[in-house]
């Protein structure tokens, strides 16, 4: 995974490099290219249903970190560095967090079942993130107690599990938002960043919001990324995400869904177009996706809404 430069814009793919390293049939992965330099943030599910003797293949050292989050109980992950200075022999329980430094080429046992979410973050991404936030750079990430609980990353892992199980419903904006939230959390918790260095941010200027509204209007049926939106405002991705939420009270993904629903309501009220046609015109994956989102935001399905508002 880490020696590929391809960015998948939110669409899950199979990562052949990781699958080969852990001797698995596949390794579904989603990537977020929220930074302009280095590797994208990557999330992969590693599921071993066919235990076999031996260990995972030793990866090439790289300036990056991996968080392994078990989704099922595993008696002994047997995680070790090539230097031999790490041995996580305690039971890996759901909610446990294992921060691994890829400069030391970690491996794990393969002779037992495991189901793990792998969250990858390069050092270059950490540096770009802190630079964008105007914070002091950190030398890396450190976990005091290997395998300690991290409820935030555990909940994030379950969200990513759903993303990887439903690739047709994956939004690039949503994956980008998860990636930035992941980066914020791990830098603050494991990078020993000083919260007092976090500057107060202002929201977007009126001209920037007009650009975003015009961009969404022109790309309502597309799948834009946070980087696409940030470029409209001449801002970095991390600054844009924070400023957008402060201005609108919602994430870009939530805001885009509301704009699509408003467009759909106009079509429902003013045309005889079918629900499938409206779903396609407004950028939903299909009629079923459109109906679910519409019902969640409006309290009733699009068919009932049309009858009540004609």
PETAFEN-V552246 format. One record per pair of residues at least 4 apart in sequence whose C-alpha atoms are under 8 Angstrom apart, sorted by the first residue. I is the first residue (numbers start at 1). J is the second residue. Records with the same first field share a line. If there is no record, write none. Layout:
I = J, J
This chain:
1 = 15, 16, 17, 18
2 = 39
4 = 39
5 = 39, 40
7 = 31, 32, 33, 40
8 = 12, 13, 30, 31, 32, 33
9 = 31, 32, 33, 172, 225
10 = 30, 31, 32, 170, 171, 172, 173, 174, 175, 176
11 = 30, 31, 167, 170, 171, 172
12 = 28, 29, 30, 31, 164, 167
13 = 28, 29, 30
14 = 26, 27, 28, 29
15 = 19, 26, 27, 28, 29
16 = 20, 26, 27
17 = 21
18 = 22, 27
19 = 23, 24, 25, 26, 27, 46
20 = 24, 25
21 = 56, 57, 58, 59
22 = 55, 56, 57, 110
23 = 56
24 = 46, 47, 48
27 = 44, 45, 46, 47
28 = 44, 45, 46, 164
29 = 42, 43, 44, 45, 164
30 = 42, 43, 44, 164, 175
31 = 40, 41, 42, 43, 175
32 = 40, 41, 42, 172, 175, 176, 179
33 = 39, 40, 41, 176, 227
34 = 40, 41, 176, 179, 180, 226, 227, 237
35 = 40, 125, 128, 129, 227, 237
37 = 124, 125, 128
38 = 122, 124, 125
39 = 121, 122, 124, 125
40 = 121, 122, 125
41 = 119, 120, 121, 122, 125, 179
42 = 119, 120, 121
43 = 117, 118, 119, 120, 160
44 = 117, 118, 119
45 = 115, 116, 117, 118, 161, 164
46 = 114, 115, 116, 117, 118
47 = 113, 114, 115, 116
48 = 110, 112, 113, 114, 115
49 = 113, 114
50 = 112, 113
51 = 110, 111, 112, 113
52 = 110, 111, 112
53 = 109, 110, 111
54 = 109, 110, 111
55 = 107, 108, 109, 110, 111
56 = 107, 108, 109, 110
57 = 107
58 = 82, 105, 106, 107
59 = 105, 106, 107
60 = 105
61 = 102, 103, 104, 105
62 = 102, 103
63 = 101, 102, 103, 122, 123, 124
64 = 101, 102, 103, 120, 121, 122, 123, 124
65 = 99, 100, 101, 102, 120, 121, 122, 123, 141
66 = 98, 99, 100, 101, 102, 118, 119, 120, 121
67 = 97, 98, 99, 100, 117, 118, 119, 120
68 = 97, 98, 99, 100, 116, 117, 118, 119
69 = 94, 95, 96, 97, 98, 116, 117, 118, 153, 154, 157
70 = 74, 92, 93, 94, 95, 96, 97, 114, 115, 116, 117
71 = 93, 94, 95, 115, 116, 117
72 = 93, 94, 114, 115, 116
73 = 91, 92, 93, 94, 114
74 = 91, 92, 93, 112, 113, 114
75 = 90, 91, 92
76 = 88, 89, 90, 91, 92
77 = 88, 89, 90, 91, 92, 108, 109
78 = 87, 88, 89, 108, 109
79 = 86, 87, 88, 89, 106, 107, 108, 109
80 = 84, 85, 86, 87, 88, 106, 107, 108
81 = 85, 86, 87, 104, 105, 106, 107
82 = 104, 105, 106, 107
83 = 104
88 = 146, 147
90 = 147
92 = 96, 147
94 = 154
95 = 149, 150, 151, 153, 154
96 = 147, 148, 149, 150, 154
97 = 146, 147, 148, 149, 150, 153, 154
98 = 146, 147, 148
99 = 142, 143, 146, 147
100 = 106
101 = 105, 106
102 = 106
117 = 157, 161
121 = 125, 126, 183
122 = 126
123 = 127, 140
124 = 128
125 = 129
126 = 130, 140, 183, 187
127 = 131, 137, 138
128 = 132
129 = 133, 183, 238
130 = 134, 135, 136, 137
131 = 135, 136, 137
132 = 236, 238, 239
133 = 198, 199, 238, 239
134 = 197, 198, 199
135 = 197, 198
136 = 193, 197
138 = 191, 192, 193
139 = 191
140 = 191
141 = 186, 187, 190, 191, 192
142 = 190, 191
143 = 190
150 = 154
151 = 155
152 = 156
153 = 157, 182
154 = 158
155 = 159
156 = 160, 178, 182
157 = 161
158 = 162
159 = 163
160 = 164
161 = 165
162 = 166
163 = 167, 169, 170
166 = 170
168 = 285
169 = 285, 289
170 = 174, 175
171 = 175, 223, 253
172 = 176, 223, 224, 225, 226
173 = 177, 223, 224, 225, 226, 252, 253
174 = 178, 253
175 = 179
176 = 180, 225, 226
177 = 181, 226, 241, 251, 253
178 = 182
179 = 183
180 = 184, 238
181 = 185
182 = 186
183 = 187
184 = 188
185 = 189
186 = 190, 191
187 = 191, 192, 193
188 = 192, 193, 194, 195
189 = 193
194 = 198
201 = 242, 243
202 = 243, 246
203 = 242, 243, 244, 245, 246, 247
204 = 208, 209, 240, 243, 244, 247
205 = 209
206 = 210
207 = 211
208 = 212, 232, 233
209 = 213
210 = 214
211 = 215, 232, 233
212 = 216, 229, 232, 233
213 = 217
214 = 218
215 = 219, 229, 232
216 = 220, 256
219 = 223, 224
220 = 256, 260, 282, 283
221 = 280, 281, 282, 283, 284
222 = 283
224 = 228, 229
225 = 229
226 = 230, 237, 241, 252
227 = 231, 236, 237
228 = 232
229 = 233
230 = 234, 235, 236, 237, 240
231 = 235, 236
233 = 240
235 = 239, 240
236 = 240
237 = 241
238 = 242
239 = 243
240 = 244
241 = 245, 251, 252
242 = 246
243 = 247
244 = 248, 249, 250, 251, 252
245 = 249, 250, 251, 252
246 = 250
248 = 255
250 = 254, 255
251 = 255
252 = 256
253 = 257
254 = 258
255 = 259
256 = 260
257 = 261, 293
258 = 262, 297
259 = 263
260 = 264, 282, 283
261 = 265, 282, 294
262 = 266
263 = 267, 282
264 = 268, 278, 279, 282
265 = 269, 306
266 = 270
267 = 271, 272, 273, 278
268 = 272, 273, 278, 302, 306, 310
269 = 306, 309, 310
270 = 310
273 = 277, 278
274 = 278
275 = 279, 287, 302, 303
276 = 280, 286, 287
277 = 281
278 = 282
279 = 283, 284, 285, 286, 287, 290
280 = 284, 285, 286, 287
284 = 289, 290
285 = 289, 290
286 = 290
287 = 291
288 = 292
289 = 293
290 = 294
291 = 295, 301, 302
292 = 296, 301
293 = 297
294 = 298, 299, 300, 301, 302
295 = 299, 300, 301, 302
296 = 300
300 = 304, 305
301 = 305
302 = 306
303 = 307
304 = 308
305 = 309
306 = 310
